[in-house]
Amino acid sequence: MTRSNVSVAVLYNESTRVIKGDRRDLIAEQGVIACAAAIAEALEGAGYRVARVPYRALVEDALRPYPATEWVIFNLGEGLEGRLFEEARVAWAIEAMGYRFTGNPGDAIAISTHKGRAKRRLAAAGVSTPDWWLFRHPAEIDAVADFPFPLIVKPVAEDASQGISGDAVARERRALRRRVERIVVDYRQAALVERFIVGREFNVALWGAPPEQLPLSEIDFSAFGDAYARYVSYAAKWEEESFEYQHTPVTCPANVEPALAGRLADAARRSWDAIGCRGYARVDIRLGEDGVPYVVEVNCNPDISPDAGFYRSAKRAGYSYTDMAVRILEMALKGTW
């Protein structure tokens, strides 16, 4: 079969508002629109027949003109308007409708999205992850006698650093209570409280079956004098005029000795297996002062925009943007996730 005979529907959400959290979160919600355009252009340039399919309500309605017998889905669907777990529901829905589709299955997305469940999976698989607590209300903090401050506080079921502000790290109990209350009230979900790991941060990009590691990336926090300010906040990821965005460059490939590179690779691959990843994913790891790689997040279907970290690693491995898009698509076409 030639590429011109393959019909690809690039599926993505098109949000005009967010129903919870911070209004600035709309920047992240709409980031997928530019990514979808870049993927569509790359696949068109590679000779595929491509349709751009935004959904603004039900994905089932958006896909009605594209029957599963004729179309494969390049799935970029995320949470419309910030709705919880919609990314997993989209994957479940398109699988139930009989489509071949790129990226991770709904089960893996759902597990990785719920940070508490993901950490349980990781711990059960013997993967080191920072100590953590889950609070549904600030009053629950009183039940814990001793905390290993500092702690970082995040919404339990968001990605793209949403809800992780410049004051996300709490150094004492009163600040912890304030952060938990903000997450519970603004994001309408439980707050994940995690021991803050002081140390280097790495991103490990994986794809294929068995998973192949792309060149390792490291985030450079050297511009931050305060060790407890060295993390990827929402501003660092999305707000281009911010100090955080402009002072968190990424080194790829990371400068690491072979023994450490091996430990990071092992932690990433075991995390992939623990979550049940397929297609492509990114594992975020903090290196503790004790030398232990602590997995802080497994990102199923991470951002694959031309300026995002996954493509940075793919490019360093010798792939053009079109090469990357085609390879991800061909995994779905051939069933070689």
RODO-2510 file (C-alpha; in nm, 4 decimals, decimal comma):
residues 337
     n   res          X          Y          Z
     1     m     0,0000     0,0000     0,0000
     2     t     0,1382     0,3423    -0,0982
     3     r     0,1168     0,6386     0,1348
     4     s    -0,1315     0,8126    -0,0963
     5     n    -0,3744     0,5268    -0,0263
     6     v    -0,3565     0,5777     0,3510
     7     s    -0,6130     0,8188     0,4979
     8     v    -0,5128     0,9832     0,8256
     9     a    -0,7455     1,1816     1,0496
    10     v    -0,5427     1,4106     1,2776
    11     l    -0,7707     1,4310     1,5798
    12     y    -0,7340     1,7114     1,8343
    13     n    -0,9362     1,9131     2,0841
    14     e    -1,0174     2,2778     2,0192
    15     s    -1,0984     2,4507     2,3470
    16     t    -1,2120     2,8116     2,3836
    17     r    -1,2277     2,8131     2,7653
    18     v    -1,1334     2,6142     3,0739
    19     i    -1,3933     2,5094     3,3277
    20     k    -1,1581     2,4951     3,6281
    21     g    -0,8144     2,5997     3,7396
    22     d    -0,6441     2,9168     3,6223
    23     r    -0,7608     3,1076     3,3143
    24     r    -0,3992     3,1003     3,1926
    25     d    -0,4330     2,7223     3,1575
    26     l    -0,6069     2,7894     2,8264
    27     i    -0,2601     2,8439     2,6757
    28     a    -0,1778     2,4790     2,7414
    29     e    -0,5228     2,3650     2,6308
    30     q    -0,4798     2,5376     2,2958
    31     g    -0,1203     2,4284     2,2437
    32     v    -0,2422     2,1117     2,0744
    33     i    -0,3962     2,3139     1,7889
    34     a    -0,0568     2,4234     1,6578
    35     c     0,0810     2,0742     1,7147
    36     a    -0,2014     1,9217     1,5068
    37     a    -0,1290     2,1651     1,2222
    38     a     0,2402     2,0731     1,2276
    39     i     0,1666     1,6987     1,2269
    40     a    -0,0886     1,7347     0,9453
    41     e     0,1566     1,9340     0,7334
    42     a     0,4326     1,6792     0,7949
    43     l     0,2129     1,3846     0,6949
    44     e     0,0795     1,5665     0,3897
    45     g     0,4354     1,6396     0,2864
    46     a     0,5152     1,2699     0,3254
    47     g     0,2407     1,1789     0,0783
    48     y    -0,0479     1,0767     0,3040
    49     r    -0,4087     1,1813     0,2556
    50     v    -0,4799     1,3877     0,5673
    51     a    -0,7894     1,5365     0,7290
    52     r    -0,7673     1,7747     1,0239
    53     v    -1,0420     1,6805     1,2679
    54     p    -1,0950     1,9162     1,5631
    55     y    -1,3542     1,8238     1,8209
    56     r    -1,5378     2,0804     2,0292
    57     a    -1,7895     1,8452     2,1905
    58     l    -1,8232     1,4695     2,1334
    59     v    -1,5388     1,3005     1,9518
    60     e    -1,7892     1,0487     1,8132
    61     d    -1,9665     1,3262     1,6220
    62     a    -1,6420     1,4762     1,4934
    63     l    -1,5355     1,1401     1,3490
    64     r    -1,8669     1,0553     1,1866
    65     p    -1,7460     1,1497     0,8324
    66     y    -1,4336     0,9333     0,8737
    67     p    -1,5257     0,5630     0,8951
    68     a    -1,2890     0,3305     1,0786
    69     t    -1,2719     0,1027     0,7750
    70     e    -1,1023     0,3787     0,5761
    71     w    -0,9217     0,6057     0,8223
    72     v    -0,6464     0,5723     1,0818
    73     i    -0,6393     0,8230     1,3683
    74     f    -0,3340     1,0287     1,4575
    75     n    -0,4570     1,0856     1,8092
    76     l    -0,3715     1,4225     1,9649
    77     g    -0,6945     1,4393     2,1645
    78     e    -0,6555     1,5803     2,5144
    79     g    -0,8914     1,7197     2,7763
    80     l    -1,1475     1,9469     2,6148
    81     e    -1,1896     2,2600     2,8294
    82     g    -0,9793     2,0998     3,1013
    83     r    -1,2285     1,8211     3,1729
    84     l    -1,0833     1,5476     3,3866
    85     f    -0,9721     1,2227     3,2183
    86     e    -1,1086     1,3160     2,8767
    87     e    -0,7795     1,2215     2,7120
    88     a    -0,8274     0,8639     2,8317
    89     r    -1,1933     0,8659     2,7258
    90     v    -1,0991     0,9747     2,3737
    91     a    -0,8575     0,6822     2,3403
    92     w    -1,1162     0,4395     2,4783
    93     a    -1,3802     0,5763     2,2411
    94     i    -1,1757     0,5558     1,9217
    95     e    -1,0607     0,2065     2,0121
    96     a    -1,4218     0,0997     2,0730
    97     m    -1,5213     0,2475     1,7360
    98     g    -1,2692     0,0225     1,5666
    99     y    -1,0012     0,2707     1,4659
   100     r    -0,6306     0,2075     1,4462
   101     f    -0,4729     0,4995     1,6298
   102     t    -0,1372     0,6364     1,7347
   103     g    -0,0045     0,6507     2,0841
   104     n    -0,1154     0,5048     2,4119
   105     p    -0,4315     0,3115     2,4986
   106     g    -0,6904     0,4609     2,7300
   107     d    -0,5924     0,2442     3,0260
   108     a    -0,2314     0,3666     3,0263
   109     i    -0,3408     0,7285     2,9820
   110     a    -0,5873     0,7007     3,2718
   111     i    -0,3274     0,5491     3,5041
   112     s    -0,0579     0,8023     3,4180
   113     t    -0,3007     1,0949     3,4433
   114     h    -0,3919     1,0060     3,8029
   115     k    -0,0582     1,0738     3,9675
   116     g    -0,1454     0,8768     4,2810
   117     r    -0,2390     0,5622     4,0887
   118     a     0,0675     0,5993     3,8687
   119     k     0,2929     0,6182     4,1730
   120     r     0,1349     0,3050     4,3177
   121     r     0,2067     0,1223     3,9919
   122     l     0,5633     0,2469     3,9883
   123     a     0,6272     0,1492     4,3489
   124     a     0,4783    -0,1976     4,2925
   125     a     0,7210    -0,2416     4,0012
   126     g     1,0169    -0,1467     4,2178
   127     v     1,0621     0,1965     4,0596
   128     s     1,1731     0,4685     4,3011
   129     t     0,9283     0,7587     4,3248
   130     p     0,9191     1,0352     4,5883
   131     d     0,7169     0,9813     4,9072
   132     w     0,3691     1,1256     4,8688
   133     w     0,0309     1,1994     5,0246
   134     l    -0,3094     1,2697     4,8724
   135     f    -0,5343     1,5296     5,0367
   136     r    -0,8966     1,5949     4,9454
   137     h    -0,9264     1,8776     5,1983
   138     p    -0,6706     2,0937     5,3833
   139     a    -0,7996     1,9643     5,7185
   140     e    -0,6631     1,6187     5,6345
   141     i    -0,3113     1,7579     5,6699
   142     d    -0,3548     1,7601     6,0487
   143     a    -0,3614     1,3795     6,0532
   144     v     0,0045     1,3656     5,9477
   145     a     0,2360     1,4393     6,2379
   146     d     0,5605     1,4856     6,0500
   147     f     0,6330     1,5920     5,6933
   148     p     0,9769     1,5784     5,5250
   149     f     0,9734     1,9413     5,4081
   150     p     1,0137     2,0814     5,1484
   151     l     0,7138     1,9386     4,9603
   152     i     0,5806     2,0117     4,6127
   153     v     0,2016     2,0317     4,5708
   154     k     0,0263     1,9453     4,2431
   155     p    -0,3245     1,8681     4,1212
   156     v    -0,3572     1,4896     4,1185
   157     a    -0,4941     1,4665     3,7636
   158     e    -0,3482     1,7429     3,5469
   159     d    -0,0589     1,7488     3,3036
   160     a     0,1419     2,0161     3,1191
   161     s     0,2432     2,1621     3,4609
   162     q    -0,1075     2,3000     3,5112
   163     g    -0,1573     2,3997     3,8730
   164     i     0,2181     2,4097     3,9392
   165     s     0,2856     2,7751     4,0122
   166     g     0,5940     2,9572     4,1330
   167     d     0,4972     2,8869     4,4937
   168     a     0,4238     2,5158     4,4450
   169     v     0,6957     2,4141     4,6907
   170     a     0,5886     2,4386     5,0555
   171     r     0,8595     2,4666     5,3186
   172     e     0,6385     2,4603     5,6266
   173     r     0,2914     2,3429     5,7307
   174     r     0,1053     2,6720     5,6890
   175     a     0,2237     2,7102     5,3293
   176     l     0,1331     2,3477     5,2648
   177     r    -0,2213     2,4094     5,3819
   178     r    -0,2540     2,7132     5,1539
   179     r    -0,1284     2,5213     4,8509
   180     v    -0,3575     2,2234     4,9136
   181     e    -0,6567     2,4522     4,9585
   182     r    -0,5840     2,6302     4,6324
   183     i    -0,5634     2,3033     4,4375
   184     v    -0,8793     2,1597     4,5927
   185     v    -1,0829     2,4781     4,5386
   186     d    -0,9499     2,5979     4,2014
   187     y    -0,8880     2,2655     4,0301
   188     r    -1,1723     2,0741     4,1968
   189     q    -0,9633     1,7674     4,2658
   190     a    -0,7371     1,6230     4,5305
   191     a    -0,3895     1,7643     4,5858
   192     l    -0,0873     1,5391     4,5476
   193     v     0,1791     1,6338     4,8016
   194     e     0,5206     1,4942     4,7169
   195     r     0,8615     1,5121     4,8785
   196     f     1,0615     1,7608     4,6760
   197     i     1,3717     1,5987     4,5342
   198     v     1,6628     1,8410     4,5254
   199     g     1,8789     1,7519     4,2286
   200     r     1,9074     1,7270     3,8516
   201     e     1,6014     1,6688     3,6312
   202     f     1,6024     1,4476     3,3219
   203     n     1,3493     1,3688     3,0499
   204     v     1,3661     1,0246     2,8910
   205     a     1,1816     0,9912     2,5582
   206     l     1,0813     0,6389     2,4557
   207     w     0,8976     0,4920     2,1568
   208     g     0,8325     0,1662     1,9741
   209     a     0,8143    -0,1984     2,0767
   210     p     1,0260    -0,2887     2,2565
   211     p     1,0721     0,0726     2,3642
   212     e     1,3724     0,2478     2,2160
   213     q     1,5244     0,5352     2,4101
   214     l     1,5952     0,8597     2,2299
   215     p     1,8813     1,0861     2,3461
   216     l     1,8517     1,1909     2,7087
   217     s     1,7608     1,5512     2,7969
   218     e     1,8448     1,7504     3,1094
   219     i     1,6808     2,0734     3,2255
   220     d     1,9323     2,3400     3,3245
   221     f     1,8210     2,5188     3,6437
   222     s     2,1528     2,6941     3,7055
   223     a     1,9903     3,0403     3,6771
   224     f     1,7914     2,9697     3,9951
   225     g     1,9911     3,0338     4,3104
   226     d     1,7260     2,8770     4,5325
   227     a     1,7434     2,4969     4,5042
   228     y     1,3738     2,4763     4,5947
   229     a     1,2789     2,6904     4,2925
   230     r     1,4353     2,4421     4,0518
   231     y     1,1332     2,2735     3,8958
   232     v     0,9268     2,3075     3,5779
   233     s     0,6380     2,5362     3,6677
   234     y     0,3508     2,6323     3,4399
   235     a     0,5298     2,9565     3,3576
   236     a     0,8481     2,7691     3,2667
   237     k     0,6561     2,5536     3,0235
   238     w     0,4104     2,7992     2,8652
   239     e     0,4674     3,1678     2,9429
   240     e     0,7348     3,2812     2,6979
   241     e     0,7940     3,6222     2,8573
   242     s     0,8529     3,4804     3,2033
   243     f     1,1904     3,4438     3,3756
   244     e     1,1185     3,0747     3,4296
   245     y     1,0576     3,0093     3,0592
   246     q     1,3644     3,1992     2,9469
   247     h     1,5974     3,0443     3,2061
   248     t     1,5208     2,6725     3,1840
   249     p     1,7181     2,5665     2,8755
   250     v     1,7484     2,1986     2,7947
   251     t     2,0682     2,0107     2,7180
   252     c     2,0271     1,7209     2,4745
   253     p     2,2041     1,4888     2,4875
   254     a     2,2577     1,5304     2,8592
   255     n     2,6107     1,5165     2,9897
   256     v     2,6011     1,2085     3,2130
   257     e     2,8448     0,9328     3,2923
   258     p     2,7587     0,5863     3,1544
   259     a     2,6618     0,4375     3,4923
   260     l     2,4062     0,7111     3,5589
   261     a     2,2758     0,6928     3,2028
   262     g     2,2150     0,3231     3,2564
   263     r     2,0246     0,3807     3,5821
   264     l     1,8068     0,6459     3,4194
   265     a     1,7356     0,4203     3,1199
   266     d     1,6442     0,1294     3,3474
   267     a     1,4056     0,3429     3,5552
   268     a     1,2401     0,4792     3,2403
   269     r     1,1869     0,1397     3,0792
   270     r     1,0498    -0,0145     3,3973
   271     s     0,8149     0,2836     3,4283
   272     w     0,6970     0,2297     3,0691
   273     d     0,6151    -0,1328     3,1507
   274     a     0,4511    -0,0497     3,4851
   275     i     0,2098     0,2006     3,3295
   276     g     0,1449    -0,0111     3,0175
   277     c     0,2710     0,2458     2,7690
   278     r     0,2460     0,2010     2,3945
   279     g     0,3639     0,4050     2,0993
   280     y     0,5535     0,6904     2,2637
   281     a     0,5973     0,8420     2,6086
   282     r     0,8271     1,0616     2,8166
   283     v     0,9472     0,9776     3,1666
   284     d     1,0501     1,2648     3,3953
   285     i     1,3128     1,1783     3,6549
   286     r     1,4749     1,3739     3,9393
   287     l     1,8150     1,2580     4,0578
   288     g     1,8247     1,2682     4,4360
   289     e     2,1215     1,3749     4,6460
   290     d     2,1453     1,0055     4,7362
   291     g     2,2119     0,9226     4,3689
   292     v     1,8752     0,7512     4,3255
   293     p     1,6712     0,8308     4,0099
   294     y     1,3190     0,9163     4,1312
   295     v     1,0467     0,8987     3,8678
   296     v     0,8130     1,1934     3,9186
   297     e     0,5909     1,1505     3,6137
   298     v     0,5184     0,9244     3,3176
   299     n     0,3716     1,1213     3,0280
   300     c     0,1706     0,9123     2,7837
   301     n     0,1354     1,0895     2,4462
   302     p     0,3600     1,3838     2,5447
   303     d     0,3676     1,7033     2,3411
   304     i     0,5229     1,6360     1,9994
   305     s     0,5183     1,9949     1,8719
   306     p     0,8265     2,1066     1,6759
   307     d     0,9549     2,2996     1,9806
   308     a     0,8712     2,0330     2,2404
   309     g     1,1064     1,8013     2,4234
   310     f     1,0096     1,4764     2,2543
   311     y     1,0991     1,6087     1,9101
   312     r     1,4175     1,7626     2,0488
   313     s     1,5307     1,4114     2,1405
   314     a     1,4107     1,2629     1,8111
   315     k     1,5918     1,5342     1,6160
   316     r     1,9105     1,4659     1,8089
   317     a     1,8727     1,0992     1,7072
   318     g     1,8673     1,2047     1,3410
   319     y     1,4943     1,2248     1,2695
   320     s     1,3374     1,5160     1,0863
   321     y     0,9987     1,6309     1,2117
   322     t     0,8361     1,4480     0,9208
   323     d     1,0370     1,1341     0,9985
   324     m     0,9115     1,1424     1,3562
   325     a     0,5476     1,1900     1,2579
   326     v     0,5673     0,9124     0,9986
   327     r     0,7290     0,6699     1,2402
   328     i     0,4626     0,7288     1,5057
   329     l     0,1929     0,6790     1,2415
   330     e     0,3530     0,3645     1,1016
   331     m     0,3610     0,2062     1,4482
   332     a    -0,0187     0,2247     1,4446
   333     l    -0,0494     0,1086     1,0839
   334     k     0,1721    -0,1928     1,1410
   335     g     0,0648    -0,2663     1,4951
   336     t     0,4289    -0,2414     1,6106
   337     w     0,3789    -0,0313     1,9219
***
